[in-house]
């Protein structure tokens, strides 16, 4: 099979497929690509994306087991690039329910499922590249969605918070080989939570419950959420993200702020996030 294209098509002639999961980011990427003059075909993943959110665009809904049908369609359209963006619960291999056109691809995905999320996503990327498609990341089309270096609002971390941030990033780097979470909470000079399969928001709520129950004390200006990709993580298909809900939950849990790795975490509408952080009394900062 052919490898991925060496160069992208000229901006005005770009034909792009956006595989959309849940959340706001797929739509933002679609809008950014269209604004650049690309022809965009949206594949809304059943059970994750709502096709009605893309009613104004060229959209179709696909199950994971309809991969063959999807490939046939994008080849018919002459599409050469693909973006995969948005949340999607990890499926089980046995639940794919493949159509006949998809059966020939199952051996590749059987191998991809034999590992953690990074291993699975690398398998997905290698599959699409093996089909001659160029895999793009959200930052390639919508760089404004990615966290810049520095604070997004008027609040800044204290010296103690900066020490906690450094500890958190060191922890996430050390955990990278184990392919678990992308976030942690540091408070009272110690690690109090590490993200696992439950996700960042559920981790924050767990800490909030501990605080409410009196099992964890957070001093003023203490408690920092850190979020960063794992070392070597393919940011084209698995860029960590925060959003308004993250800020709201962090404030409700009594945290002092949020630190993310600049250039490697999606933050969406920066101005909106800064306004919410200011209103909540939290800092949100991109750390280089």
C-alpha positions as CSV (number, residue, x, y, z in Angstrom):
1,X,0.0,0.0,0.0
2,X,1.1,3.6,-0.5
3,X,2.5,5.5,2.5
4,X,1.1,8.9,3.6
5,X,1.4,11.8,1.3
6,X,4.6,13.8,1.7
7,X,2.9,17.2,1.4
8,X,-0.5,18.5,1.9
9,X,-2.6,19.7,-1.0
10,X,-2.7,23.4,-1.6
11,X,-5.0,25.1,0.9
12,X,-7.7,25.9,-1.5
13,X,-7.7,22.3,-2.9
14,X,-7.5,20.4,0.4
15,X,-9.9,17.5,0.8
16,X,-10.2,16.5,4.4
17,X,-12.2,14.0,6.4
18,X,-12.9,14.8,10.1
19,X,-13.7,11.8,12.2
20,X,-15.7,13.4,15.0
21,X,-16.2,12.1,18.5
22,X,-18.0,13.9,21.3
23,X,-17.3,17.4,22.6
24,X,-16.8,20.9,21.1
25,X,-13.4,20.4,19.4
26,X,-14.5,18.4,16.3
27,X,-16.9,21.2,15.3
28,X,-14.2,23.9,15.9
29,X,-11.7,21.9,13.7
30,X,-14.4,21.6,11.0
31,X,-15.0,25.3,11.0
32,X,-11.3,26.2,11.0
33,X,-10.7,23.9,8.0
34,X,-13.6,25.3,6.1
35,X,-12.4,28.9,6.8
36,X,-9.1,27.9,5.1
37,X,-10.9,26.8,2.0
38,X,-10.8,23.0,2.5
39,X,-13.5,20.6,1.4
40,X,-14.5,18.9,4.6
41,X,-16.4,15.6,5.0
42,X,-17.5,14.8,8.5
43,X,-17.7,11.2,9.8
44,X,-19.8,11.4,13.0
45,X,-19.0,8.4,15.2
46,X,-22.2,6.8,16.4
47,X,-22.7,6.9,20.1
48,X,-20.2,9.8,20.5
49,X,-21.0,12.6,18.0
50,X,-24.4,13.9,17.1
51,X,-24.8,14.3,13.4
52,X,-27.3,17.1,13.9
53,X,-24.5,19.3,15.2
54,X,-23.0,19.1,11.7
55,X,-26.3,19.5,9.8
56,X,-25.0,22.6,8.0
57,X,-22.0,20.6,6.7
58,X,-21.4,17.5,4.6
59,X,-21.8,14.7,7.3
60,X,-22.6,11.1,7.6
61,X,-22.8,8.8,10.7
62,X,-20.6,5.7,11.0
63,X,-20.3,2.9,13.5
64,X,-16.7,1.7,14.1
65,X,-17.7,-1.6,12.4
66,X,-18.3,0.4,9.2
67,X,-14.7,1.3,8.6
68,X,-14.7,-0.3,5.2
69,X,-17.7,1.7,4.1
70,X,-16.0,4.9,5.4
71,X,-12.8,4.2,3.5
72,X,-14.7,3.4,0.3
73,X,-16.5,6.8,0.6
74,X,-13.4,8.9,1.2
75,X,-11.5,7.2,-1.6
76,X,-14.5,7.9,-3.9
77,X,-14.3,11.6,-2.9
78,X,-10.5,11.8,-3.5
79,X,-9.9,12.7,0.2
80,X,-6.2,12.6,1.1
81,X,-6.1,13.9,4.7
82,X,-7.8,12.9,7.9
83,X,-8.3,14.3,11.4
84,X,-9.5,12.3,14.3
85,X,-10.8,14.5,17.1
86,X,-13.2,14.3,20.1
87,X,-13.9,11.9,22.9
88,X,-14.7,8.3,22.3
89,X,-14.9,5.6,25.0
90,X,-12.5,2.8,24.3
91,X,-14.5,0.1,22.6
92,X,-13.9,-3.6,23.1
93,X,-12.6,-5.5,20.0
94,X,-15.5,-8.0,20.3
95,X,-18.1,-5.1,20.1
96,X,-17.0,-3.8,16.8
97,X,-19.7,-5.7,14.9
98,X,-17.9,-5.3,11.5
99,X,-19.7,-5.2,8.2
100,X,-18.4,-7.4,5.4
101,X,-16.4,-4.5,3.9
102,X,-14.5,-4.2,7.2
103,X,-13.6,-7.8,7.9
104,X,-10.4,-7.7,5.9
105,X,-9.0,-5.0,8.3
106,X,-9.7,-6.9,11.5
107,X,-6.2,-8.5,11.9
108,X,-4.6,-5.1,12.0
109,X,-7.0,-3.9,14.7
110,X,-6.8,-7.2,16.7
111,X,-3.1,-6.4,17.1
112,X,-3.8,-2.7,17.9
113,X,-6.2,-3.7,20.7
114,X,-3.4,-5.7,22.5
115,X,-2.1,-2.8,24.6
116,X,-3.0,0.5,26.2
117,X,-4.6,3.5,24.7
118,X,-1.4,4.8,23.1
119,X,-0.8,1.4,21.5
120,X,-4.3,1.4,20.1
121,X,-4.1,4.9,18.7
122,X,-0.7,4.3,17.1
123,X,-2.3,1.3,15.4
124,X,-5.1,3.5,14.2
125,X,-2.7,6.0,12.8
126,X,-0.5,3.4,11.1
127,X,-3.6,1.9,9.5
128,X,-4.8,5.2,8.0
129,X,-1.3,6.0,6.8
130,X,-1.1,2.6,5.2
131,X,-4.2,3.5,3.3
132,X,-2.3,6.5,1.8
133,X,-3.9,9.1,4.0
134,X,-2.1,11.9,5.7
135,X,-3.1,12.1,9.4
136,X,-3.3,15.6,10.7
137,X,-3.7,16.9,14.3
138,X,-6.1,19.6,15.5
139,X,-3.1,22.0,16.0
140,X,-2.4,21.7,12.2
141,X,-5.7,23.2,11.4
142,X,-6.7,25.2,14.5
143,X,-3.6,26.3,16.4
144,X,-5.6,28.9,18.4
145,X,-7.3,26.0,20.2
146,X,-4.0,25.0,21.8
147,X,-2.7,26.4,25.2
148,X,-0.2,29.2,24.8
149,X,2.6,29.7,27.3
150,X,1.6,31.9,30.2
151,X,-1.5,32.7,32.1
152,X,-4.9,32.8,30.4
153,X,-6.5,35.1,33.0
154,X,-5.4,37.6,35.6
155,X,-4.6,35.1,38.3
156,X,-1.0,33.7,38.6
157,X,0.3,30.7,40.6
158,X,2.0,31.4,43.9
159,X,5.6,30.2,44.5
160,X,4.1,27.2,46.3
161,X,1.8,26.4,43.4
162,X,4.7,26.6,41.0
163,X,6.5,24.0,43.1
164,X,3.4,21.8,43.0
165,X,3.1,22.2,39.2
166,X,6.7,21.1,38.8
167,X,6.1,18.0,40.9
168,X,3.0,17.2,38.9
169,X,4.7,17.4,35.6
170,X,7.6,15.2,36.9
171,X,5.1,12.6,38.0
172,X,3.3,12.6,34.7
173,X,6.6,12.1,32.9
174,X,7.6,9.3,35.2
175,X,4.2,7.6,34.6
176,X,4.4,7.8,30.8
177,X,5.7,4.3,30.2
178,X,2.7,2.9,32.0
179,X,0.2,4.5,29.6
180,X,-2.4,5.6,32.2
181,X,-3.6,9.1,32.8
182,X,-2.7,12.5,31.5
183,X,-3.5,14.5,34.7
184,X,-2.8,14.6,38.4
185,X,-3.6,16.8,41.4
186,X,-0.9,18.0,43.8
187,X,-1.8,19.5,47.2
188,X,-0.3,19.8,50.6
189,X,3.2,19.0,49.2
190,X,2.0,15.6,47.9
191,X,0.3,13.8,45.1
192,X,-3.4,13.4,46.0
193,X,-4.8,12.0,42.8
194,X,-3.7,10.5,39.5
195,X,-6.0,10.2,36.5
196,X,-6.8,6.7,35.4
197,X,-9.7,5.3,33.3
198,X,-12.3,7.6,34.9
199,X,-11.0,10.7,33.2
200,X,-9.9,14.1,34.4
201,X,-13.4,15.5,35.4
202,X,-14.2,12.4,37.5
203,X,-10.8,12.6,39.2
204,X,-11.4,16.3,40.1
205,X,-14.9,15.3,41.5
206,X,-13.3,12.6,43.6
207,X,-11.0,15.1,45.2
208,X,-13.9,17.4,45.8
209,X,-15.7,14.6,47.6
210,X,-12.7,14.0,49.8
211,X,-12.5,17.7,50.7
212,X,-16.2,17.8,51.4
213,X,-16.0,14.8,53.7
214,X,-13.1,16.3,55.6
215,X,-10.6,13.6,54.5
216,X,-8.5,16.1,52.6
217,X,-7.7,19.7,53.6
218,X,-6.8,22.3,51.1
219,X,-5.2,25.5,52.3
220,X,-5.7,28.8,50.6
221,X,-3.8,28.8,47.3
222,X,-3.2,25.1,47.5
223,X,-4.3,22.3,45.2
224,X,-3.2,22.3,41.6
225,X,-4.4,20.3,38.6
226,X,-1.7,19.5,36.1
227,X,-2.3,18.1,32.6
228,X,0.1,17.1,30.0
229,X,0.6,14.4,27.3
230,X,2.6,11.3,28.0
231,X,6.1,11.3,26.7
232,X,6.1,10.3,23.1
233,X,2.3,10.6,22.8
234,X,1.0,11.2,19.3
235,X,-0.7,14.6,19.6
236,X,-2.3,14.2,16.2
237,X,-4.8,11.8,17.6
238,X,-4.6,12.1,21.3
239,X,-4.0,15.7,22.4
240,X,-5.2,16.2,26.0
241,X,-7.9,18.8,26.6
242,X,-9.5,21.0,29.2
243,X,-12.5,23.2,28.9
244,X,-15.0,25.2,30.9
245,X,-16.3,22.2,32.8
246,X,-12.7,21.5,34.0
247,X,-12.4,25.0,35.4
248,X,-15.8,24.8,37.1
249,X,-15.1,21.4,38.7
250,X,-11.6,22.6,39.8
251,X,-13.2,25.6,41.5
252,X,-15.9,23.5,43.1
253,X,-13.2,21.1,44.5
254,X,-11.4,24.0,46.0
255,X,-8.3,23.9,43.8
256,X,-6.2,27.0,43.3
257,X,-5.6,26.5,39.6
258,X,-4.8,24.5,36.5
259,X,-1.4,24.1,34.7
260,X,-1.1,22.5,31.3
261,X,1.8,21.9,29.0
262,X,1.9,24.8,26.6
263,X,1.5,23.8,22.9
264,X,0.4,20.3,23.8
265,X,-3.1,20.7,25.4
266,X,-6.3,21.9,23.9
267,X,-8.0,24.7,25.7
268,X,-10.6,25.8,23.1
269,X,-11.8,29.4,23.3
270,X,-9.0,31.0,25.3
271,X,-10.8,34.2,26.1
272,X,-13.9,32.3,27.3
273,X,-11.7,30.1,29.5
274,X,-9.8,33.1,30.9
275,X,-13.1,34.9,31.8
276,X,-14.4,31.8,33.6
277,X,-11.1,31.3,35.4
278,X,-11.1,34.9,36.6
279,X,-14.7,34.6,37.8
280,X,-13.8,31.4,39.6
281,X,-10.7,32.8,41.2
282,X,-8.4,30.2,39.6
283,X,-5.3,30.5,37.5
284,X,-5.0,28.7,34.2
285,X,-1.5,28.7,32.9
286,X,0.4,27.1,30.0
287,X,3.8,26.0,31.1
288,X,6.5,25.6,28.5
